[in-house]
């Protein structure tokens, strides 16, 4: 049997886990043009789901777009909250 340090090294090598590195969170850009609102995000996150809810207490998220990086909708006077969700 080896020394304590050698045993520890073997255990670490046998059970090494590599966690994925997380990059920066995607940022939503929102632009208004006349009666339309355009929401966009980086194309690297096009597999994320754009979701919307009218209230945050409690939120009822609805998927608006998937496999895209832009979404357009008619501007209204009602409050709406948006987020990108990981698939």
Buried (B, 14 or more C-beta within 10 A) or exposed (E): EEEEEEEEEEEEEEEEEEEEEEEEEBEBEEEEEEEEBEBBBBEEBBEBBBBBBEEEEEEEEEEBBBEBBEBEBEEEEEEEEBBBEEE
